[in-house]
């Protein structure tokens, strides 16, 4: 039976970088946010978003993701509505991905809001990736070309690191990539996962 490792962390913690490092080590990784972006382009989901948030978010049937983010990250009710549309579809997609990877002892499900959605209860092991708040803010400002205020607003919508850590089996501090990679190797050894050295 394949064991599922839930990998999470707040915005800017660098969890996708860590997920990719696990991938290099030979563990299949499902990046929920990337898959959600693809799913949001499906006709059914577009219709759901239109009927919930209105046509205003669309230009020639193309979703304005920045406008949607502005709405949902300013209002927790609206964020809940969006999650109610996206999460069931992601869950279904993950189940079929899991089926394709059932010959592996472990797989990783990487998601920012693993705890907020309650999905963490579905997984065998939880790893939280963390970094100092200022480092996280700088990373997001650089990556998303956004404002400090918007980053802080998104952080506010997520659990605090202390809350995540209290419910996690492992914690990776990702301030320095070399040290973070060493943490990954340690976790693989503890879980007795053979590393892919190719």
Protein Blocks (a to p, Z undefined) as FASTA:
>chain_A
ZZdddddddehklpmmmmmmmmmnopacddfklmmmmmmmpmklmmmmmmmnojklpggh
iacfklmmmmmmmomklmmmmmmmmmmmmmmmmmmmmmmmmmpfbdcdddfklmmnommm
mpmbdcdddddfklmmmmmmmmnopafklmmmmmmmpccfklmmmmpfbdcddfblklmm
mmmmmmmmmnopacdfZZ
